[in-house]
Amino acid sequence: MAENQVSRDQLRKVVGFLDKATGWFYVVLGGWLLAVETYLAVAQLTTHGLLFKTLLALLILTALGVANGFYRTSEKRQDRALQQIDQAIEKRKK
């Protein structure tokens, strides 16, 4: 990117794209975990304690995933990533 002299707007789009790709990775991972946990809950439906713990864990993981999504798409996060890119470009120029 430093060699191609990419504009700040283009860098912002790249950072946004990478953050969205990371977010979709977590969505897919959550889907797989949900499928596994659903299978385990159905397989051991008679154990209500496990079902409650599983549902609680899923709620916590979902809340963490949503919070992570908001963080990764925030302007503050993108500005920090752009600053790190700028610093890397400056180091490379020296």
N, CA, C and O atoms as a CHARMM CRD file, in Angstrom:
* protein
*
  376
    1    1 MET  N      0.81700  -1.18000   0.00000 PROA 1      0.00000
    2    1 MET  CA     0.00000   0.00000   0.00000 PROA 1      0.00000
    3    1 MET  C      0.86600   1.25100   0.00000 PROA 1      0.00000
    4    1 MET  O      0.53600   2.24100  -0.65300 PROA 1      0.00000
    5    2 ALA  N      1.97300   1.20800   0.73100 PROA 2      0.00000
    6    2 ALA  CA     2.84800   2.37700   0.79800 PROA 2      0.00000
    7    2 ALA  C      3.47800   2.64900  -0.56200 PROA 2      0.00000
    8    2 ALA  O      3.64600   3.80700  -0.94500 PROA 2      0.00000
    9    3 GLU  N      3.82300   1.61200  -1.28400 PROA 3      0.00000
   10    3 GLU  CA     4.45700   1.78600  -2.59100 PROA 3      0.00000
   11    3 GLU  C      3.47600   2.30500  -3.63100 PROA 3      0.00000
   12    3 GLU  O      3.88700   2.98700  -4.57000 PROA 3      0.00000
   13    4 ASN  N      2.20100   2.00400  -3.49000 PROA 4      0.00000
   14    4 ASN  CA     1.18800   2.43600  -4.45200 PROA 4      0.00000
   15    4 ASN  C      0.60400   3.79900  -4.13000 PROA 4      0.00000
   16    4 ASN  O     -0.23700   4.29800  -4.87800 PROA 4      0.00000
   17    5 GLN  N      1.02900   4.40800  -3.04100 PROA 5      0.00000
   18    5 GLN  CA     0.55200   5.72200  -2.60900 PROA 5      0.00000
   19    5 GLN  C     -0.97900   5.77300  -2.58500 PROA 5      0.00000
   20    5 GLN  O     -1.60300   6.56700  -3.28800 PROA 5      0.00000
   21    6 VAL  N     -1.55100   4.92200  -1.77600 PROA 6      0.00000
   22    6 VAL  CA    -3.00000   4.81500  -1.64700 PROA 6      0.00000
   23    6 VAL  C     -3.51200   6.01300  -0.84300 PROA 6      0.00000
   24    6 VAL  O     -2.89000   6.42700   0.13500 PROA 6      0.00000
   25    7 SER  N     -4.64600   6.55800  -1.26600 PROA 7      0.00000
   26    7 SER  CA    -5.21700   7.71000  -0.56900 PROA 7      0.00000
   27    7 SER  C     -5.79100   7.28700   0.78000 PROA 7      0.00000
   28    7 SER  O     -6.02600   6.10600   1.03700 PROA 7      0.00000
   29    8 ARG  N     -6.00700   8.28400   1.62900 PROA 8      0.00000
   30    8 ARG  CA    -6.54300   8.01800   2.96400 PROA 8      0.00000
   31    8 ARG  C     -7.95000   7.41400   2.87000 PROA 8      0.00000
   32    8 ARG  O     -8.29900   6.54000   3.66300 PROA 8      0.00000
   33    9 ASP  N     -8.74200   7.86400   1.92500 PROA 9      0.00000
   34    9 ASP  CA   -10.08800   7.32800   1.74500 PROA 9      0.00000
   35    9 ASP  C    -10.02800   5.85000   1.34700 PROA 9      0.00000
   36    9 ASP  O    -10.81900   5.03800   1.82600 PROA 9      0.00000
   37   10 GLN  N     -9.08500   5.51300   0.47200 PROA 10     0.00000
   38   10 GLN  CA    -8.93100   4.11700   0.06600 PROA 10     0.00000
   39   10 GLN  C     -8.45600   3.26000   1.23700 PROA 10     0.00000
   40   10 GLN  O     -8.89500   2.12100   1.39300 PROA 10     0.00000
   41   11 LEU  N     -7.55200   3.81000   2.06600 PROA 11     0.00000
   42   11 LEU  CA    -7.10200   3.07700   3.25000 PROA 11     0.00000
   43   11 LEU  C     -8.26300   2.82500   4.20100 PROA 11     0.00000
   44   11 LEU  O     -8.38300   1.73800   4.76700 PROA 11     0.00000
   45   12 ARG  N     -9.11700   3.82800   4.37700 PROA 12     0.00000
   46   12 ARG  CA   -10.27600   3.67500   5.24900 PROA 12     0.00000
   47   12 ARG  C    -11.19000   2.56000   4.72000 PROA 12     0.00000
   48   12 ARG  O    -11.73200   1.77700   5.50100 PROA 12     0.00000
   49   13 LYS  N    -11.35600   2.49300   3.41300 PROA 13     0.00000
   50   13 LYS  CA   -12.19600   1.44200   2.82600 PROA 13     0.00000
   51   13 LYS  C    -11.57300   0.06300   3.02500 PROA 13     0.00000
   52   13 LYS  O    -12.27800  -0.91200   3.28600 PROA 13     0.00000
   53   14 VAL  N    -10.25200  -0.01200   2.90100 PROA 14     0.00000
   54   14 VAL  CA    -9.56100  -1.30200   3.10700 PROA 14     0.00000
   55   14 VAL  C     -9.71400  -1.75500   4.54700 PROA 14     0.00000
   56   14 VAL  O    -10.01400  -2.91900   4.81100 PROA 14     0.00000
   57   15 VAL  N     -9.50800  -0.83000   5.47900 PROA 15     0.00000
   58   15 VAL  CA    -9.64900  -1.17600   6.89600 PROA 15     0.00000
   59   15 VAL  C    -11.08400  -1.61400   7.18200 PROA 15     0.00000
   60   15 VAL  O    -11.30100  -2.59500   7.89400 PROA 15     0.00000
   61   16 GLY  N    -12.06000  -0.89800   6.63600 PROA 16     0.00000
   62   16 GLY  CA   -13.46300  -1.27500   6.81900 PROA 16     0.00000
   63   16 GLY  C    -13.76200  -2.64300   6.24600 PROA 16     0.00000
   64   16 GLY  O    -14.47800  -3.43400   6.85900 PROA 16     0.00000
   65   17 PHE  N    -13.21400  -2.92900   5.06100 PROA 17     0.00000
   66   17 PHE  CA   -13.42600  -4.23800   4.44300 PROA 17     0.00000
   67   17 PHE  C    -12.83100  -5.34700   5.30200 PROA 17     0.00000
   68   17 PHE  O    -13.46800  -6.38000   5.50900 PROA 17     0.00000
   69   18 LEU  N    -11.61200  -5.14100   5.80600 PROA 18     0.00000
   70   18 LEU  CA   -10.99000  -6.15800   6.64800 PROA 18     0.00000
   71   18 LEU  C    -11.77300  -6.37600   7.93100 PROA 18     0.00000
   72   18 LEU  O    -11.90800  -7.50800   8.39500 PROA 18     0.00000
   73   19 ASP  N    -12.28800  -5.29900   8.50400 PROA 19     0.00000
   74   19 ASP  CA   -13.09600  -5.44200   9.71400 PROA 19     0.00000
   75   19 ASP  C    -14.39100  -6.19100   9.43100 PROA 19     0.00000
   76   19 ASP  O    -14.81900  -7.01200  10.24200 PROA 19     0.00000
   77   20 LYS  N    -15.02000  -5.92000   8.29400 PROA 20     0.00000
   78   20 LYS  CA   -16.25300  -6.63300   7.94300 PROA 20     0.00000
   79   20 LYS  C    -15.96700  -8.10700   7.67800 PROA 20     0.00000
   80   20 LYS  O    -16.75600  -8.97100   8.06000 PROA 20     0.00000
   81   21 ALA  N    -14.85000  -8.39600   7.03000 PROA 21     0.00000
   82   21 ALA  CA   -14.49000  -9.79500   6.77700 PROA 21     0.00000
   83   21 ALA  C    -14.26600 -10.52800   8.09400 PROA 21     0.00000
   84   21 ALA  O    -14.67900 -11.67800   8.24600 PROA 21     0.00000
   85   22 THR  N    -13.61100  -9.86500   9.04600 PROA 22     0.00000
   86   22 THR  CA   -13.40700 -10.47500  10.36000 PROA 22     0.00000
   87   22 THR  C    -14.74000 -10.69500  11.05400 PROA 22     0.00000
   88   22 THR  O    -14.94900 -11.72700  11.69200 PROA 22     0.00000
   89   23 GLY  N    -15.63500  -9.73600  10.93200 PROA 23     0.00000
   90   23 GLY  CA   -16.96200  -9.87600  11.52900 PROA 23     0.00000
   91   23 GLY  C    -17.72600 -11.06300  10.96400 PROA 23     0.00000
   92   23 GLY  O    -18.36200 -11.80600  11.71200 PROA 23     0.00000
   93   24 TRP  N    -17.66900 -11.24800   9.64900 PROA 24     0.00000
   94   24 TRP  CA   -18.36400 -12.38100   9.02800 PROA 24     0.00000
   95   24 TRP  C    -17.73900 -13.70400   9.44400 PROA 24     0.00000
   96   24 TRP  O    -18.43200 -14.71800   9.53800 PROA 24     0.00000
   97   25 PHE  N    -16.42500 -13.70100   9.69600 PROA 25     0.00000
   98   25 PHE  CA   -15.78300 -14.91800  10.20600 PROA 25     0.00000
   99   25 PHE  C    -16.40800 -15.30100  11.54600 PROA 25     0.00000
  100   25 PHE  O    -16.70900 -16.46900  11.79000 PROA 25     0.00000
  101   26 TYR  N    -16.59800 -14.30200  12.41400 PROA 26     0.00000
  102   26 TYR  CA   -17.20400 -14.57300  13.71600 PROA 26     0.00000
  103   26 TYR  C    -18.66200 -15.01500  13.57600 PROA 26     0.00000
  104   26 TYR  O    -19.13300 -15.84000  14.35900 PROA 26     0.00000
  105   27 VAL  N    -19.36700 -14.48500  12.60600 PROA 27     0.00000
  106   27 VAL  CA   -20.74900 -14.91300  12.36800 PROA 27     0.00000
  107   27 VAL  C    -20.78000 -16.39600  11.99700 PROA 27     0.00000
  108   27 VAL  O    -21.59000 -17.15900  12.52200 PROA 27     0.00000
  109   28 VAL  N    -19.90200 -16.78800  11.10200 PROA 28     0.00000
  110   28 VAL  CA   -19.84000 -18.19400  10.68300 PROA 28     0.00000
  111   28 VAL  C    -19.44400 -19.08800  11.84900 PROA 28     0.00000
  112   28 VAL  O    -20.03400 -20.14800  12.05500 PROA 28     0.00000
  113   29 LEU  N    -18.44500 -18.65500  12.60900 PROA 29     0.00000
  114   29 LEU  CA   -18.01300 -19.42800  13.77200 PROA 29     0.00000
  115   29 LEU  C    -19.15600 -19.57300  14.76900 PROA 29     0.00000
  116   29 LEU  O    -19.36200 -20.64900  15.33100 PROA 29     0.00000
  117   30 GLY  N    -19.89300 -18.49800  14.98600 PROA 30     0.00000
  118   30 GLY  CA   -21.04200 -18.55600  15.88800 PROA 30     0.00000
  119   30 GLY  C    -22.10700 -19.51700  15.39200 PROA 30     0.00000
  120   30 GLY  O    -22.72500 -20.22700  16.18600 PROA 30     0.00000
  121   31 GLY  N    -22.32500 -19.54400  14.08300 PROA 31     0.00000
  122   31 GLY  CA   -23.28800 -20.48300  13.51300 PROA 31     0.00000
  123   31 GLY  C    -22.89300 -21.92700  13.76900 PROA 31     0.00000
  124   31 GLY  O    -23.72900 -22.75800  14.12300 PROA 31     0.00000
  125   32 TRP  N    -21.62600 -22.21400  13.59000 PROA 32     0.00000
  126   32 TRP  CA   -21.15600 -23.57700  13.84600 PROA 32     0.00000
  127   32 TRP  C    -21.28100 -23.93200  15.33200 PROA 32     0.00000
  128   32 TRP  O    -21.70900 -25.03300  15.67700 PROA 32     0.00000
  129   33 LEU  N    -20.91000 -23.00200  16.19700 PROA 33     0.00000
  130   33 LEU  CA   -21.04200 -23.26800  17.62900 PROA 33     0.00000
  131   33 LEU  C    -22.50100 -23.46500  18.02300 PROA 33     0.00000
  132   33 LEU  O    -22.81600 -24.31600  18.85500 PROA 33     0.00000
  133   34 LEU  N    -23.37500 -22.68500  17.43100 PROA 34     0.00000
  134   34 LEU  CA   -24.79700 -22.83100  17.70900 PROA 34     0.00000
  135   34 LEU  C    -25.30800 -24.20200  17.26200 PROA 34     0.00000
  136   34 LEU  O    -26.09900 -24.83500  17.96200 PROA 34     0.00000
  137   35 ALA  N    -24.85500 -24.64900  16.10500 PROA 35     0.00000
  138   35 ALA  CA   -25.27200 -25.96700  15.61500 PROA 35     0.00000
  139   35 ALA  C    -24.78900 -27.07200  16.54800 PROA 35     0.00000
  140   35 ALA  O    -25.53700 -27.99900  16.85800 PROA 35     0.00000
  141   36 VAL  N    -23.55100 -26.97400  16.99100 PROA 36     0.00000
  142   36 VAL  CA   -23.00100 -27.99700  17.89200 PROA 36     0.00000
  143   36 VAL  C    -23.72700 -27.96300  19.23000 PROA 36     0.00000
  144   36 VAL  O    -24.10500 -29.00900  19.76000 PROA 36     0.00000
  145   37 GLU  N    -23.92400 -26.77600  19.77600 PROA 37     0.00000
  146   37 GLU  CA   -24.59800 -26.66600  21.06400 PROA 37     0.00000
  147   37 GLU  C    -26.05400 -27.13000  20.98100 PROA 37     0.00000
  148   37 GLU  O    -26.56200 -27.74800  21.91600 PROA 37     0.00000
  149   38 THR  N    -26.71400 -26.83900  19.88400 PROA 38     0.00000
  150   38 THR  CA   -28.08900 -27.30300  19.70800 PROA 38     0.00000
  151   38 THR  C    -28.14000 -28.82300  19.67800 PROA 38     0.00000
  152   38 THR  O    -29.01500 -29.43500  20.29000 PROA 38     0.00000
  153   39 TYR  N    -27.20400 -29.42200  18.96800 PROA 39     0.00000
  154   39 TYR  CA   -27.14500 -30.88800  18.92000 PROA 39     0.00000
  155   39 TYR  C    -26.92700 -31.45900  20.32100 PROA 39     0.00000
  156   39 TYR  O    -27.60300 -32.40600  20.72400 PROA 39     0.00000
  157   40 LEU  N    -25.98300 -30.88000  21.05700 PROA 40     0.00000
  158   40 LEU  CA   -25.70600 -31.37500  22.39800 PROA 40     0.00000
  159   40 LEU  C    -26.90300 -31.19000  23.32500 PROA 40     0.00000
  160   40 LEU  O    -27.19400 -32.06100  24.14500 PROA 40     0.00000
  161   41 ALA  N    -27.59700 -30.06400  23.20000 PROA 41     0.00000
  162   41 ALA  CA   -28.75500 -29.81300  24.05600 PROA 41     0.00000
  163   41 ALA  C    -29.87400 -30.79700  23.76500 PROA 41     0.00000
  164   41 ALA  O    -30.51600 -31.30600  24.68400 PROA 41     0.00000
  165   42 VAL  N    -30.10300 -31.06000  22.50800 PROA 42     0.00000
  166   42 VAL  CA   -31.15800 -32.01500  22.14200 PROA 42     0.00000
  167   42 VAL  C    -30.75500 -33.42000  22.56900 PROA 42     0.00000
  168   42 VAL  O    -31.59400 -34.18400  23.04800 PROA 42     0.00000
  169   43 ALA  N    -29.50100 -33.76500  22.40300 PROA 43     0.00000
  170   43 ALA  CA   -29.02500 -35.10300  22.76500 PROA 43     0.00000
  171   43 ALA  C    -29.14400 -35.35300  24.26500 PROA 43     0.00000
  172   43 ALA  O    -29.36800 -36.48500  24.69100 PROA 43     0.00000
  173   44 GLN  N    -28.99800 -34.31700  25.05100 PROA 44     0.00000
  174   44 GLN  CA   -29.04900 -34.48900  26.50800 PROA 44     0.00000
  175   44 GLN  C    -30.17600 -33.64800  27.10500 PROA 44     0.00000
  176   44 GLN  O    -29.99400 -33.00800  28.14000 PROA 44     0.00000
  177   45 LEU  N    -31.30800 -33.64700  26.47200 PROA 45     0.00000
  178   45 LEU  CA   -32.42800 -32.81400  26.88500 PROA 45     0.00000
  179   45 LEU  C    -32.89100 -33.10400  28.30800 PROA 45     0.00000
  180   45 LEU  O    -33.45100 -32.23300  28.97400 PROA 45     0.00000
  181   46 THR  N    -32.66300 -34.30000  28.76100 PROA 46     0.00000
  182   46 THR  CA   -33.11200 -34.64700  30.10400 PROA 46     0.00000
  183   46 THR  C    -32.30700 -33.93700  31.18000 PROA 46     0.00000
  184   46 THR  O    -32.77800 -33.81800  32.31100 PROA 46     0.00000
  185   47 THR  N    -31.12300 -33.46800  30.86700 PROA 47     0.00000
  186   47 THR  CA   -30.28800 -32.76300  31.82800 PROA 47     0.00000
  187   47 THR  C    -30.58000 -31.26800  31.70300 PROA 47     0.00000
  188   47 THR  O    -30.00500 -30.59200  30.85000 PROA 47     0.00000
  189   48 HSD  N    -31.45600 -30.76100  32.53600 PROA 48     0.00000
  190   48 HSD  CA   -31.87300 -29.36000  32.44400 PROA 48     0.00000
  191   48 HSD  C    -30.74400 -28.40400  32.82600 PROA 48     0.00000
  192   48 HSD  O    -30.67700 -27.29000  32.30700 PROA 48     0.00000
  193   49 GLY  N    -29.86600 -28.82500  33.72200 PROA 49     0.00000
  194   49 GLY  CA   -28.74200 -27.97200  34.11600 PROA 49     0.00000
  195   49 GLY  C    -27.83500 -27.67500  32.94200 PROA 49     0.00000
  196   49 GLY  O    -27.37400 -26.54500  32.78300 PROA 49     0.00000
  197   50 LEU  N    -27.57300 -28.68100  32.11400 PROA 50     0.00000
  198   50 LEU  CA   -26.72200 -28.48000  30.94400 PROA 50     0.00000
  199   50 LEU  C    -27.40200 -27.57100  29.93100 PROA 50     0.00000
  200   50 LEU  O    -26.75300 -26.72700  29.31300 PROA 50     0.00000
  201   51 LEU  N    -28.69400 -27.73900  29.76400 PROA 51     0.00000
  202   51 LEU  CA   -29.43700 -26.90700  28.82400 PROA 51     0.00000
  203   51 LEU  C    -29.38900 -25.44200  29.24600 PROA 51     0.00000
  204   51 LEU  O    -29.18000 -24.56300  28.41000 PROA 51     0.00000
  205   52 PHE  N    -29.57900 -25.17400  30.53200 PROA 52     0.00000
  206   52 PHE  CA   -29.52000 -23.79900  31.03400 PROA 52     0.00000
  207   52 PHE  C    -28.13300 -23.20200  30.83500 PROA 52     0.00000
  208   52 PHE  O    -28.00000 -22.06400  30.38500 PROA 52     0.00000
  209   53 LYS  N    -27.09500 -23.97700  31.17300 PROA 53     0.00000
  210   53 LYS  CA   -25.72100 -23.49300  31.00800 PROA 53     0.00000
  211   53 LYS  C    -25.40800 -23.22800  29.53900 PROA 53     0.00000
  212   53 LYS  O    -24.73100 -22.25300  29.21200 PROA 53     0.00000
  213   54 THR  N    -25.89200 -24.08100  28.66800 PROA 54     0.00000
  214   54 THR  CA   -25.66700 -23.91200  27.23500 PROA 54     0.00000
  215   54 THR  C    -26.34400 -22.64100  26.72900 PROA 54     0.00000
  216   54 THR  O    -25.74200 -21.86100  25.99100 PROA 54     0.00000
  217   55 LEU  N    -27.59400 -22.43900  27.12800 PROA 55     0.00000
  218   55 LEU  CA   -28.30900 -21.23700  26.71400 PROA 55     0.00000
  219   55 LEU  C    -27.64400 -19.97400  27.26800 PROA 55     0.00000
  220   55 LEU  O    -27.55800 -18.96200  26.57400 PROA 55     0.00000
  221   56 LEU  N    -27.18400 -20.03200  28.49300 PROA 56     0.00000
  222   56 LEU  CA   -26.49300 -18.89600  29.09700 PROA 56     0.00000
  223   56 LEU  C    -25.19500 -18.59500  28.34300 PROA 56     0.00000
  224   56 LEU  O    -24.88300 -17.43700  28.06200 PROA 56     0.00000
  225   57 ALA  N    -24.45000 -19.64300  28.02300 PROA 57     0.00000
  226   57 ALA  CA   -23.20500 -19.45700  27.27100 PROA 57     0.00000
  227   57 ALA  C    -23.49100 -18.86200  25.89400 PROA 57     0.00000
  228   57 ALA  O    -22.76000 -17.98400  25.43700 PROA 57     0.00000
  229   58 LEU  N    -24.54300 -19.33100  25.23400 PROA 58     0.00000
  230   58 LEU  CA   -24.90100 -18.79100  23.91900 PROA 58     0.00000
  231   58 LEU  C    -25.30000 -17.32400  24.00200 PROA 58     0.00000
  232   58 LEU  O    -24.93700 -16.53400  23.13000 PROA 58     0.00000
  233   59 LEU  N    -26.03600 -16.95300  25.03300 PROA 59     0.00000
  234   59 LEU  CA   -26.40500 -15.55000  25.21100 PROA 59     0.00000
  235   59 LEU  C    -25.17600 -14.67400  25.44300 PROA 59     0.00000
  236   59 LEU  O    -25.07000 -13.58400  24.88200 PROA 59     0.00000
  237   60 ILE  N    -24.25500 -15.15100  26.26400 PROA 60     0.00000
  238   60 ILE  CA   -23.03200 -14.38800  26.53900 PROA 60     0.00000
  239   60 ILE  C    -22.19700 -14.25800  25.26900 PROA 60     0.00000
  240   60 ILE  O    -21.70500 -13.17300  24.95700 PROA 60     0.00000
  241   61 LEU  N    -22.03400 -15.36000  24.53500 PROA 61     0.00000
  242   61 LEU  CA   -21.25500 -15.30800  23.29700 PROA 61     0.00000
  243   61 LEU  C    -21.90600 -14.40100  22.26000 PROA 61     0.00000
  244   61 LEU  O    -21.21100 -13.69500  21.52900 PROA 61     0.00000
  245   62 THR  N    -23.21500 -14.41600  22.19300 PROA 62     0.00000
  246   62 THR  CA   -23.92100 -13.54200  21.25600 PROA 62     0.00000
  247   62 THR  C    -23.70400 -12.07500  21.63300 PROA 62     0.00000
  248   62 THR  O    -23.44000 -11.24400  20.76400 PROA 62     0.00000
  249   63 ALA  N    -23.81300 -11.76000  22.90800 PROA 63     0.00000
  250   63 ALA  CA   -23.59600 -10.39000  23.36300 PROA 63     0.00000
  251   63 ALA  C    -22.16200  -9.94000  23.07200 PROA 63     0.00000
  252   63 ALA  O    -21.94000  -8.81000  22.63700 PROA 63     0.00000
  253   64 LEU  N    -21.20400 -10.81500  23.30800 PROA 64     0.00000
  254   64 LEU  CA   -19.81000 -10.48100  23.00700 PROA 64     0.00000
  255   64 LEU  C    -19.59300 -10.28000  21.50800 PROA 64     0.00000
  256   64 LEU  O    -18.83800  -9.39600  21.10300 PROA 64     0.00000
  257   65 GLY  N    -20.24500 -11.08600  20.69200 PROA 65     0.00000
  258   65 GLY  CA   -20.13000 -10.93500  19.24500 PROA 65     0.00000
  259   65 GLY  C    -20.70100  -9.61200  18.76100 PROA 65     0.00000
  260   65 GLY  O    -20.11300  -8.95300  17.90400 PROA 65     0.00000
  261   66 VAL  N    -21.84100  -9.22600  19.30600 PROA 66     0.00000
  262   66 VAL  CA   -22.44800  -7.94300  18.93300 PROA 66     0.00000
  263   66 VAL  C    -21.55300  -6.78600  19.37300 PROA 66     0.00000
  264   66 VAL  O    -21.33300  -5.84400  18.61100 PROA 66     0.00000
  265   67 ALA  N    -21.03900  -6.85600  20.59600 PROA 67     0.00000
  266   67 ALA  CA   -20.14900  -5.80600  21.08900 PROA 67     0.00000
  267   67 ALA  C    -18.89100  -5.71400  20.22900 PROA 67     0.00000
  268   67 ALA  O    -18.43000  -4.61400  19.92400 PROA 67     0.00000
  269   68 ASN  N    -18.33600  -6.85300  19.83900 PROA 68     0.00000
  270   68 ASN  CA   -17.15200  -6.85700  18.98800 PROA 68     0.00000
  271   68 ASN  C    -17.44800  -6.23400  17.62500 PROA 68     0.00000
  272   68 ASN  O    -16.62000  -5.50700  17.07700 PROA 68     0.00000
  273   69 GLY  N    -18.62200  -6.51800  17.08500 PROA 69     0.00000
  274   69 GLY  CA   -19.01200  -5.92900  15.80900 PROA 69     0.00000
  275   69 GLY  C    -19.10800  -4.41600  15.88300 PROA 69     0.00000
  276   69 GLY  O    -18.63500  -3.71600  14.98800 PROA 69     0.00000
  277   70 PHE  N    -19.72400  -3.90600  16.95400 PROA 70     0.00000
  278   70 PHE  CA   -19.82100  -2.45800  17.12400 PROA 70     0.00000
  279   70 PHE  C    -18.43400  -1.83700  17.28200 PROA 70     0.00000
  280   70 PHE  O    -18.16200  -0.77000  16.73200 PROA 70     0.00000
  281   71 TYR  N    -17.55800  -2.50600  18.03700 PROA 71     0.00000
  282   71 TYR  CA   -16.21000  -1.97800  18.23400 PROA 71     0.00000
  283   71 TYR  C    -15.44100  -1.92800  16.91600 PROA 71     0.00000
  284   71 TYR  O    -14.83600  -0.90600  16.59200 PROA 71     0.00000
  285   72 ARG  N    -15.45900  -3.01600  16.15800 PROA 72     0.00000
  286   72 ARG  CA   -14.65100  -3.09900  14.94100 PROA 72     0.00000
  287   72 ARG  C    -15.13300  -2.16500  13.83800 PROA 72     0.00000
  288   72 ARG  O    -14.35500  -1.81100  12.95300 PROA 72     0.00000
  289   73 THR  N    -16.38900  -1.76300  13.87400 PROA 73     0.00000
  290   73 THR  CA   -16.89200  -0.85200  12.84700 PROA 73     0.00000
  291   73 THR  C    -16.96300   0.59400  13.32900 PROA 73     0.00000
  292   73 THR  O    -17.46500   1.45800  12.61000 PROA 73     0.00000
  293   74 SER  N    -16.47400   0.86700  14.52300 PROA 74     0.00000
  294   74 SER  CA   -16.52600   2.22600  15.05500 PROA 74     0.00000
  295   74 SER  C    -15.48000   3.10800  14.37200 PROA 74     0.00000
  296   74 SER  O    -14.44000   2.62900  13.92000 PROA 74     0.00000
  297   75 GLU  N    -15.77900   4.39500  14.31000 PROA 75     0.00000
  298   75 GLU  CA   -14.84900   5.36900  13.72300 PROA 75     0.00000
  299   75 GLU  C    -13.54500   5.41400  14.50300 PROA 75     0.00000
  300   75 GLU  O    -12.46800   5.52400  13.91700 PROA 75     0.00000
  301   76 LYS  N    -13.64400   5.32700  15.83500 PROA 76     0.00000
  302   76 LYS  CA   -12.44800   5.37700  16.68000 PROA 76     0.00000
  303   76 LYS  C    -11.49800   4.23000  16.32500 PROA 76     0.00000
  304   76 LYS  O    -10.28900   4.43500  16.21300 PROA 76     0.00000
  305   77 ARG  N    -12.03800   3.03900  16.14900 PROA 77     0.00000
  306   77 ARG  CA   -11.21600   1.86300  15.79900 PROA 77     0.00000
  307   77 ARG  C    -10.57900   2.04500  14.43000 PROA 77     0.00000
  308   77 ARG  O     -9.40300   1.73300  14.24300 PROA 77     0.00000
  309   78 GLN  N    -11.35700   2.55200  13.46600 PROA 78     0.00000
  310   78 GLN  CA   -10.82300   2.75100  12.11900 PROA 78     0.00000
  311   78 GLN  C     -9.74800   3.83000  12.11400 PROA 78     0.00000
  312   78 GLN  O     -8.73900   3.69500  11.42200 PROA 78     0.00000
  313   79 ASP  N     -9.95500   4.90200  12.87900 PROA 79     0.00000
  314   79 ASP  CA    -8.93700   5.95500  12.96200 PROA 79     0.00000
  315   79 ASP  C     -7.64500   5.41500  13.56500 PROA 79     0.00000
  316   79 ASP  O     -6.55500   5.74900  13.10000 PROA 79     0.00000
  317   80 ARG  N     -7.76100   4.58300  14.59600 PROA 80     0.00000
  318   80 ARG  CA    -6.57400   3.98600  15.21900 PROA 80     0.00000
  319   80 ARG  C     -5.84400   3.08100  14.22400 PROA 80     0.00000
  320   80 ARG  O     -4.61400   3.09500  14.16100 PROA 80     0.00000
  321   81 ALA  N     -6.59000   2.30100  13.45000 PROA 81     0.00000
  322   81 ALA  CA    -5.97200   1.42500  12.44500 PROA 81     0.00000
  323   81 ALA  C     -5.27400   2.25300  11.37200 PROA 81     0.00000
  324   81 ALA  O     -4.18400   1.89700  10.92400 PROA 81     0.00000
  325   82 LEU  N     -5.89100   3.35000  10.96100 PROA 82     0.00000
  326   82 LEU  CA    -5.26600   4.22500   9.96200 PROA 82     0.00000
  327   82 LEU  C     -3.99700   4.86800  10.50500 PROA 82     0.00000
  328   82 LEU  O     -3.02600   5.03100   9.76700 PROA 82     0.00000
  329   83 GLN  N     -3.99100   5.23700  11.78600 PROA 83     0.00000
  330   83 GLN  CA    -2.78400   5.78800  12.39700 PROA 83     0.00000
  331   83 GLN  C     -1.65900   4.75900  12.40200 PROA 83     0.00000
  332   83 GLN  O     -0.50400   5.09500  12.14000 PROA 83     0.00000
  333   84 GLN  N     -1.99200   3.52200  12.69800 PROA 84     0.00000
  334   84 GLN  CA    -0.98000   2.46600  12.68700 PROA 84     0.00000
  335   84 GLN  C     -0.43000   2.25500  11.28200 PROA 84     0.00000
  336   84 GLN  O      0.76700   2.02200  11.11300 PROA 84     0.00000
  337   85 ILE  N     -1.29300   2.33500  10.27700 PROA 85     0.00000
  338   85 ILE  CA    -0.84300   2.20800   8.89000 PROA 85     0.00000
  339   85 ILE  C      0.06600   3.37100   8.53500 PROA 85     0.00000
  340   85 ILE  O      1.10400   3.18200   7.90200 PROA 85     0.00000
  341   86 ASP  N     -0.32500   4.58500   8.94300 PROA 86     0.00000
  342   86 ASP  CA     0.50500   5.77200   8.68600 PROA 86     0.00000
  343   86 ASP  C      1.88700   5.63300   9.32900 PROA 86     0.00000
  344   86 ASP  O      2.89900   5.96900   8.71400 PROA 86     0.00000
  345   87 GLN  N      1.92400   5.13900  10.56200 PROA 87     0.00000
  346   87 GLN  CA     3.20200   4.94600  11.24500 PROA 87     0.00000
  347   87 GLN  C      4.05600   3.92000  10.53500 PROA 87     0.00000
  348   87 GLN  O      5.27000   4.09100  10.42400 PROA 87     0.00000
  349   88 ALA  N      3.43600   2.85200  10.05200 PROA 88     0.00000
  350   88 ALA  CA     4.18400   1.82700   9.31800 PROA 88     0.00000
  351   88 ALA  C      4.74300   2.39200   8.01700 PROA 88     0.00000
  352   88 ALA  O      5.86000   2.06400   7.61800 PROA 88     0.00000
  353   89 ILE  N      3.95800   3.24200   7.35900 PROA 89     0.00000
  354   89 ILE  CA     4.41500   3.86100   6.10700 PROA 89     0.00000
  355   89 ILE  C      5.59500   4.78400   6.39300 PROA 89     0.00000
  356   89 ILE  O      6.57300   4.79000   5.64500 PROA 89     0.00000
  357   90 GLU  N      5.51100   5.56400   7.47100 PROA 90     0.00000
  358   90 GLU  CA     6.60300   6.46900   7.83800 PROA 90     0.00000
  359   90 GLU  C      7.87400   5.68700   8.16800 PROA 90     0.00000
  360   90 GLU  O      8.96500   6.09400   7.76800 PROA 90     0.00000
  361   91 LYS  N      7.75100   4.58800   8.88000 PROA 91     0.00000
  362   91 LYS  CA     8.92000   3.75900   9.20100 PROA 91     0.00000
  363   91 LYS  C      9.54500   3.19700   7.91700 PROA 91     0.00000
  364   91 LYS  O     10.76600   3.12500   7.78400 PROA 91     0.00000
  365   92 ARG  N      8.69300   2.80900   6.99600 PROA 92     0.00000
  366   92 ARG  CA     9.18200   2.22600   5.74600 PROA 92     0.00000
  367   92 ARG  C      9.92800   3.26000   4.91300 PROA 92     0.00000
  368   92 ARG  O     10.89800   2.92700   4.23200 PROA 92     0.00000
  369   93 LYS  N      9.47800   4.52400   4.96300 PROA 93     0.00000
  370   93 LYS  CA    10.12100   5.58500   4.20700 PROA 93     0.00000
  371   93 LYS  C     11.50300   5.91300   4.75300 PROA 93     0.00000
  372   93 LYS  O     12.38300   6.32700   3.99900 PROA 93     0.00000
  373   94 LYS  N     11.70600   5.73200   6.06400 PROA 94     0.00000
  374   94 LYS  CA    13.00200   6.07300   6.68600 PROA 94     0.00000
  375   94 LYS  C     14.07300   5.11000   6.34400 PROA 94     0.00000
  376   94 LYS  O     15.21000   5.26600   6.79000 PROA 94     0.00000
